[in-house]
């Protein structure tokens, strides 16, 4: 997978992004070569979580 999310990945929900982040940590630590992917997912998760909160408010 590319370290940066593609257009199709930006439409994932916060829960879906959270699941992908958890998968990266499945072995208890983040492999160094997966850090860019992790960082991109966290940024996408934060944006998706904000949208979720705005919909609830």
N, CA, C and O atoms as a CHARMM CRD file, in Angstrom:
* protein
*
  228
    1    1 UNK  N      0.83300  -1.18200   0.00000 PROA 1      0.00000
    2    1 UNK  CA     0.00000   0.00000   0.00000 PROA 1      0.00000
    3    1 UNK  C      0.87400   1.24000   0.00000 PROA 1      0.00000
    4    1 UNK  O      1.94400   1.26200   0.60800 PROA 1      0.00000
    5    2 UNK  N      0.41900   2.24400  -0.67100 PROA 2      0.00000
    6    2 UNK  CA     1.11900   3.51700  -0.72300 PROA 2      0.00000
    7    2 UNK  C      1.09500   4.18300   0.64400 PROA 2      0.00000
    8    2 UNK  O      0.10000   4.05200   1.35700 PROA 2      0.00000
    9    3 UNK  N      2.15500   4.89700   1.04400 PROA 3      0.00000
   10    3 UNK  CA     2.15900   5.56700   2.35100 PROA 3      0.00000
   11    3 UNK  C      1.14000   6.68900   2.44600 PROA 3      0.00000
   12    3 UNK  O      0.71700   7.04900   3.54500 PROA 3      0.00000
   13    4 UNK  N      0.74200   7.24400   1.31500 PROA 4      0.00000
   14    4 UNK  CA    -0.25300   8.30000   1.33200 PROA 4      0.00000
   15    4 UNK  C     -1.57900   7.76100   0.82100 PROA 4      0.00000
   16    4 UNK  O     -1.61700   6.98900  -0.13700 PROA 4      0.00000
   17    5 UNK  N     -2.67200   8.17200   1.46800 PROA 5      0.00000
   18    5 UNK  CA    -3.96700   7.64500   1.03900 PROA 5      0.00000
   19    5 UNK  C     -4.33600   8.11500  -0.35700 PROA 5      0.00000
   20    5 UNK  O     -4.02200   9.23800  -0.75400 PROA 5      0.00000
   21    6 UNK  N     -5.00600   7.24200  -1.09600 PROA 6      0.00000
   22    6 UNK  CA    -5.47900   7.62500  -2.41600 PROA 6      0.00000
   23    6 UNK  C     -6.83500   8.29700  -2.27500 PROA 6      0.00000
   24    6 UNK  O     -7.39700   8.34600  -1.18100 PROA 6      0.00000
   25    7 UNK  N     -7.35900   8.81100  -3.37400 PROA 7      0.00000
   26    7 UNK  CA    -8.66000   9.47800  -3.33900 PROA 7      0.00000
   27    7 UNK  C     -9.74400   8.57400  -2.76200 PROA 7      0.00000
   28    7 UNK  O    -10.57800   9.02600  -1.97700 PROA 7      0.00000
   29    8 UNK  N     -9.73700   7.30000  -3.14600 PROA 8      0.00000
   30    8 UNK  CA   -10.78100   6.40000  -2.67400 PROA 8      0.00000
   31    8 UNK  C    -10.69300   6.16900  -1.17800 PROA 8      0.00000
   32    8 UNK  O    -11.71500   5.92600  -0.53600 PROA 8      0.00000
   33    9 UNK  N     -9.50600   6.23800  -0.60900 PROA 9      0.00000
   34    9 UNK  CA    -9.33600   5.99200   0.81800 PROA 9      0.00000
   35    9 UNK  C     -9.78800   7.16600   1.66700 PROA 9      0.00000
   36    9 UNK  O    -10.07100   6.98700   2.85100 PROA 9      0.00000
   37   10 UNK  N     -9.86300   8.33400   1.11200 PROA 10     0.00000
   38   10 UNK  CA   -10.24400   9.49200   1.89400 PROA 10     0.00000
   39   10 UNK  C    -11.71000   9.44900   2.29500 PROA 10     0.00000
   40   10 UNK  O    -12.12600  10.21500   3.16400 PROA 10     0.00000
   41   11 UNK  N    -12.50100   8.58000   1.69000 PROA 11     0.00000
   42   11 UNK  CA   -13.90800   8.49200   2.02700 PROA 11     0.00000
   43   11 UNK  C    -14.18100   7.44900   3.11200 PROA 11     0.00000
   44   11 UNK  O    -15.34300   7.17200   3.41100 PROA 11     0.00000
   45   12 UNK  N    -13.15400   6.87400   3.69900 PROA 12     0.00000
   46   12 UNK  CA   -13.33500   5.89900   4.77200 PROA 12     0.00000
   47   12 UNK  C    -13.80000   6.59900   6.04300 PROA 12     0.00000
   48   12 UNK  O    -13.44300   7.74900   6.29800 PROA 12     0.00000
   49   13 UNK  N    -14.59700   5.89600   6.83300 PROA 13     0.00000
   50   13 UNK  CA   -15.06800   6.45200   8.10200 PROA 13     0.00000
   51   13 UNK  C    -13.93900   6.42800   9.12900 PROA 13     0.00000
   52   13 UNK  O    -12.92300   5.75800   8.94200 PROA 13     0.00000
   53   14 UNK  N    -14.13700   7.16700  10.21000 PROA 14     0.00000
   54   14 UNK  CA   -13.14700   7.16700  11.28900 PROA 14     0.00000
   55   14 UNK  C    -12.96700   5.75900  11.83900 PROA 14     0.00000
   56   14 UNK  O    -11.84700   5.36000  12.16000 PROA 14     0.00000
   57   15 UNK  N    -14.05000   5.00400  11.95100 PROA 15     0.00000
   58   15 UNK  CA   -13.96100   3.63400  12.46200 PROA 15     0.00000
   59   15 UNK  C    -13.15200   2.74100  11.52500 PROA 15     0.00000
   60   15 UNK  O    -12.34800   1.92700  11.97900 PROA 15     0.00000
   61   16 UNK  N    -13.36400   2.89300  10.21900 PROA 16     0.00000
   62   16 UNK  CA   -12.61200   2.09200   9.24700 PROA 16     0.00000
   63   16 UNK  C    -11.12600   2.45800   9.28200 PROA 16     0.00000
   64   16 UNK  O    -10.26300   1.58200   9.22000 PROA 16     0.00000
   65   17 UNK  N    -10.84100   3.73800   9.38000 PROA 17     0.00000
   66   17 UNK  CA    -9.44600   4.17900   9.45200 PROA 17     0.00000
   67   17 UNK  C     -8.80400   3.69200  10.74800 PROA 17     0.00000
   68   17 UNK  O     -7.64400   3.28100  10.75200 PROA 17     0.00000
   69   18 UNK  N     -9.55200   3.73700  11.83800 PROA 18     0.00000
   70   18 UNK  CA    -9.04800   3.25400  13.11400 PROA 18     0.00000
   71   18 UNK  C     -8.69400   1.77000  13.02500 PROA 18     0.00000
   72   18 UNK  O     -7.67200   1.34100  13.56000 PROA 18     0.00000
   73   19 UNK  N     -9.52800   0.99900  12.35900 PROA 19     0.00000
   74   19 UNK  CA    -9.25600  -0.42600  12.18800 PROA 19     0.00000
   75   19 UNK  C     -7.96800  -0.64400  11.39900 PROA 19     0.00000
   76   19 UNK  O     -7.17700  -1.52800  11.72900 PROA 19     0.00000
   77   20 UNK  N     -7.75900   0.15100  10.37000 PROA 20     0.00000
   78   20 UNK  CA    -6.52900   0.02100   9.57000 PROA 20     0.00000
   79   20 UNK  C     -5.30100   0.40400  10.38700 PROA 20     0.00000
   80   20 UNK  O     -4.24800  -0.22300  10.27100 PROA 20     0.00000
   81   21 UNK  N     -5.44400   1.44300  11.22000 PROA 21     0.00000
   82   21 UNK  CA    -4.34300   1.84600  12.09600 PROA 21     0.00000
   83   21 UNK  C     -4.01800   0.71700  13.06800 PROA 21     0.00000
   84   21 UNK  O     -2.85000   0.39300  13.28500 PROA 21     0.00000
   85   22 UNK  N     -5.04700   0.12500  13.64800 PROA 22     0.00000
   86   22 UNK  CA    -4.83600  -0.98500  14.58800 PROA 22     0.00000
   87   22 UNK  C     -4.14700  -2.17000  13.91100 PROA 22     0.00000
   88   22 UNK  O     -3.32100  -2.84200  14.52900 PROA 22     0.00000
   89   23 UNK  N     -4.48100  -2.42800  12.65200 PROA 23     0.00000
   90   23 UNK  CA    -3.83700  -3.51700  11.91400 PROA 23     0.00000
   91   23 UNK  C     -2.33200  -3.29800  11.81300 PROA 23     0.00000
   92   23 UNK  O     -1.55400  -4.24900  11.88600 PROA 23     0.00000
   93   24 UNK  N     -1.92800  -2.04400  11.64400 PROA 24     0.00000
   94   24 UNK  CA    -0.49200  -1.75000  11.54500 PROA 24     0.00000
   95   24 UNK  C      0.23700  -2.08700  12.84600 PROA 24     0.00000
   96   24 UNK  O      1.41800  -2.43400  12.83600 PROA 24     0.00000
   97   25 UNK  N     -0.48200  -1.98000  13.96400 PROA 25     0.00000
   98   25 UNK  CA     0.10400  -2.23100  15.28400 PROA 25     0.00000
   99   25 UNK  C     -0.19600  -3.64500  15.78100 PROA 25     0.00000
  100   25 UNK  O      0.00500  -3.93100  16.96100 PROA 25     0.00000
  101   26 UNK  N     -0.66500  -4.52000  14.92200 PROA 26     0.00000
  102   26 UNK  CA    -1.12200  -5.85500  15.32300 PROA 26     0.00000
  103   26 UNK  C     -0.06000  -6.65200  16.08200 PROA 26     0.00000
  104   26 UNK  O     -0.39500  -7.44100  16.96400 PROA 26     0.00000
  105   27 UNK  N      1.19800  -6.45500  15.75200 PROA 27     0.00000
  106   27 UNK  CA     2.27200  -7.19900  16.41200 PROA 27     0.00000
  107   27 UNK  C      2.80400  -6.48600  17.64600 PROA 27     0.00000
  108   27 UNK  O      3.78800  -6.93000  18.23800 PROA 27     0.00000
  109   28 UNK  N      2.16900  -5.38800  18.04300 PROA 28     0.00000
  110   28 UNK  CA     2.59400  -4.66800  19.23900 PROA 28     0.00000
  111   28 UNK  C      3.57200  -3.54900  18.97900 PROA 28     0.00000
  112   28 UNK  O      3.87800  -2.77600  19.88700 PROA 28     0.00000
  113   29 UNK  N      4.06500  -3.44400  17.77100 PROA 29     0.00000
  114   29 UNK  CA     4.93600  -2.33000  17.41500 PROA 29     0.00000
  115   29 UNK  C      4.78800  -2.01500  15.93300 PROA 29     0.00000
  116   29 UNK  O      4.41200  -2.86900  15.13000 PROA 29     0.00000
  117   30 UNK  N      5.08700  -0.78900  15.60100 PROA 30     0.00000
  118   30 UNK  CA     4.94400  -0.32800  14.23000 PROA 30     0.00000
  119   30 UNK  C      6.26600  -0.51400  13.47900 PROA 30     0.00000
  120   30 UNK  O      7.29200   0.02900  13.88900 PROA 30     0.00000
  121   31 UNK  N      6.24700  -1.27300  12.39200 PROA 31     0.00000
  122   31 UNK  CA     7.46600  -1.42300  11.59700 PROA 31     0.00000
  123   31 UNK  C      7.89100  -0.05500  11.01700 PROA 31     0.00000
  124   31 UNK  O      7.04700   0.72300  10.57200 PROA 31     0.00000
  125   32 UNK  N      9.16900   0.21900  11.02700 PROA 32     0.00000
  126   32 UNK  CA     9.67000   1.50500  10.52800 PROA 32     0.00000
  127   32 UNK  C      9.23000   1.79700   9.10500 PROA 32     0.00000
  128   32 UNK  O      8.93500   2.94300   8.76700 PROA 32     0.00000
  129   33 UNK  N      9.18400   0.76500   8.26500 PROA 33     0.00000
  130   33 UNK  CA     8.81800   1.00000   6.87200 PROA 33     0.00000
  131   33 UNK  C      7.32400   1.29300   6.68900 PROA 33     0.00000
  132   33 UNK  O      6.90200   1.67700   5.59800 PROA 33     0.00000
  133   34 UNK  N      6.53000   1.11700   7.73200 PROA 34     0.00000
  134   34 UNK  CA     5.08500   1.39600   7.65400 PROA 34     0.00000
  135   34 UNK  C      4.72300   2.72900   8.31600 PROA 34     0.00000
  136   34 UNK  O      3.55400   3.11500   8.31600 PROA 34     0.00000
  137   35 UNK  N      5.71600   3.44200   8.88200 PROA 35     0.00000
  138   35 UNK  CA     5.44400   4.71200   9.56700 PROA 35     0.00000
  139   35 UNK  C      4.78000   5.75400   8.66300 PROA 35     0.00000
  140   35 UNK  O      3.83000   6.40000   9.10700 PROA 35     0.00000
  141   36 UNK  N      5.22900   5.95200   7.41900 PROA 36     0.00000
  142   36 UNK  CA     4.54100   6.93600   6.55900 PROA 36     0.00000
  143   36 UNK  C      3.06400   6.59400   6.33900 PROA 36     0.00000
  144   36 UNK  O      2.21100   7.48100   6.31900 PROA 36     0.00000
  145   37 UNK  N      2.77700   5.32200   6.17700 PROA 37     0.00000
  146   37 UNK  CA     1.38300   4.88700   6.01400 PROA 37     0.00000
  147   37 UNK  C      0.59000   5.18600   7.28400 PROA 37     0.00000
  148   37 UNK  O     -0.52800   5.69800   7.22200 PROA 37     0.00000
  149   38 UNK  N      1.17300   4.86600   8.42200 PROA 38     0.00000
  150   38 UNK  CA     0.53100   5.13300   9.71300 PROA 38     0.00000
  151   38 UNK  C      0.22700   6.62400   9.87900 PROA 38     0.00000
  152   38 UNK  O     -0.88300   7.00100  10.25300 PROA 38     0.00000
  153   39 UNK  N      1.21700   7.46100   9.59800 PROA 39     0.00000
  154   39 UNK  CA     1.03800   8.90300   9.75500 PROA 39     0.00000
  155   39 UNK  C     -0.06600   9.43200   8.84200 PROA 39     0.00000
  156   39 UNK  O     -0.86600  10.27100   9.25700 PROA 39     0.00000
  157   40 UNK  N     -0.11400   8.94800   7.60800 PROA 40     0.00000
  158   40 UNK  CA    -1.16400   9.37100   6.67500 PROA 40     0.00000
  159   40 UNK  C     -2.53300   8.91500   7.16900 PROA 40     0.00000
  160   40 UNK  O     -3.50400   9.66700   7.07800 PROA 40     0.00000
  161   41 UNK  N     -2.62100   7.70300   7.68700 PROA 41     0.00000
  162   41 UNK  CA    -3.89200   7.20600   8.20800 PROA 41     0.00000
  163   41 UNK  C     -4.35400   8.00000   9.41900 PROA 41     0.00000
  164   41 UNK  O     -5.54800   8.26000   9.56700 PROA 41     0.00000
  165   42 UNK  N     -3.43400   8.38600  10.28000 PROA 42     0.00000
  166   42 UNK  CA    -3.79800   9.16800  11.46500 PROA 42     0.00000
  167   42 UNK  C     -4.36100  10.52800  11.05300 PROA 42     0.00000
  168   42 UNK  O     -5.33900  11.00000  11.63300 PROA 42     0.00000
  169   43 UNK  N     -3.74600  11.15200  10.05600 PROA 43     0.00000
  170   43 UNK  CA    -4.25300  12.44300   9.56300 PROA 43     0.00000
  171   43 UNK  C     -5.65800  12.26200   8.99600 PROA 43     0.00000
  172   43 UNK  O     -6.54600  13.06700   9.27600 PROA 43     0.00000
  173   44 UNK  N     -5.86400  11.21700   8.20500 PROA 44     0.00000
  174   44 UNK  CA    -7.18400  10.94200   7.63600 PROA 44     0.00000
  175   44 UNK  C     -8.19300  10.61900   8.73200 PROA 44     0.00000
  176   44 UNK  O     -9.34300  11.05300   8.66800 PROA 44     0.00000
  177   45 UNK  N     -7.76000   9.85300   9.74400 PROA 45     0.00000
  178   45 UNK  CA    -8.65000   9.50700  10.85600 PROA 45     0.00000
  179   45 UNK  C     -9.09400  10.76300  11.59800 PROA 45     0.00000
  180   45 UNK  O    -10.27100  10.90600  11.93000 PROA 45     0.00000
  181   46 UNK  N     -8.15500  11.67800  11.86100 PROA 46     0.00000
  182   46 UNK  CA    -8.49500  12.91400  12.57300 PROA 46     0.00000
  183   46 UNK  C     -9.52900  13.72400  11.79100 PROA 46     0.00000
  184   46 UNK  O    -10.47000  14.25900  12.37800 PROA 46     0.00000
  185   47 UNK  N     -9.36200  13.81400  10.48900 PROA 47     0.00000
  186   47 UNK  CA   -10.31800  14.55100   9.65600 PROA 47     0.00000
  187   47 UNK  C    -11.67500  13.86000   9.67000 PROA 47     0.00000
  188   47 UNK  O    -12.70500  14.52400   9.78500 PROA 47     0.00000
  189   48 UNK  N    -11.68700  12.53700   9.55400 PROA 48     0.00000
  190   48 UNK  CA   -12.95000  11.79300   9.55500 PROA 48     0.00000
  191   48 UNK  C    -13.63000  11.88000  10.91700 PROA 48     0.00000
  192   48 UNK  O    -14.85400  11.99300  10.98400 PROA 48     0.00000
  193   49 UNK  N    -12.86400  11.83100  11.99800 PROA 49     0.00000
  194   49 UNK  CA   -13.43700  11.93900  13.34200 PROA 49     0.00000
  195   49 UNK  C    -14.06100  13.31600  13.53900 PROA 49     0.00000
  196   49 UNK  O    -15.11700  13.43100  14.16100 PROA 49     0.00000
  197   50 UNK  N    -13.43000  14.34600  13.02400 PROA 50     0.00000
  198   50 UNK  CA   -13.97900  15.69700  13.12500 PROA 50     0.00000
  199   50 UNK  C    -15.31100  15.78800  12.38400 PROA 50     0.00000
  200   50 UNK  O    -16.26100  16.39000  12.88600 PROA 50     0.00000
  201   51 UNK  N    -15.38500  15.19900  11.20200 PROA 51     0.00000
  202   51 UNK  CA   -16.63300  15.19300  10.43800 PROA 51     0.00000
  203   51 UNK  C    -17.71300  14.45300  11.23700 PROA 51     0.00000
  204   51 UNK  O    -18.85600  14.90500  11.29900 PROA 51     0.00000
  205   52 UNK  N    -17.35200  13.31500  11.84700 PROA 52     0.00000
  206   52 UNK  CA   -18.32200  12.56200  12.64800 PROA 52     0.00000
  207   52 UNK  C    -18.85200  13.40600  13.80400 PROA 52     0.00000
  208   52 UNK  O    -20.05100  13.38800  14.08000 PROA 52     0.00000
  209   53 UNK  N    -17.97700  14.14200  14.48200 PROA 53     0.00000
  210   53 UNK  CA   -18.38300  14.98200  15.60500 PROA 53     0.00000
  211   53 UNK  C    -19.27100  16.11500  15.12700 PROA 53     0.00000
  212   53 UNK  O    -20.25500  16.45400  15.78400 PROA 53     0.00000
  213   54 UNK  N    -18.93600  16.69900  13.99600 PROA 54     0.00000
  214   54 UNK  CA   -19.74200  17.80100  13.46200 PROA 54     0.00000
  215   54 UNK  C    -21.14800  17.31800  13.09200 PROA 54     0.00000
  216   54 UNK  O    -22.11200  18.07100  13.23000 PROA 54     0.00000
  217   55 UNK  N    -21.27300  16.08400  12.62900 PROA 55     0.00000
  218   55 UNK  CA   -22.59100  15.54400  12.27600 PROA 55     0.00000
  219   55 UNK  C    -23.44100  15.30700  13.52300 PROA 55     0.00000
  220   55 UNK  O    -24.66400  15.44400  13.47400 PROA 55     0.00000
  221   56 UNK  N    -22.81000  14.95500  14.62600 PROA 56     0.00000
  222   56 UNK  CA   -23.52100  14.68300  15.87200 PROA 56     0.00000
  223   56 UNK  C    -23.95700  15.97800  16.53300 PROA 56     0.00000
  224   56 UNK  O    -25.03000  16.04400  17.13300 PROA 56     0.00000
  225   57 UNK  N    -23.13700  16.99600  16.42700 PROA 57     0.00000
  226   57 UNK  CA   -23.40900  18.27200  17.11400 PROA 57     0.00000
  227   57 UNK  C    -24.54400  19.03400  16.51600 PROA 57     0.00000
  228   57 UNK  O    -24.87800  20.11800  16.99300 PROA 57     0.00000
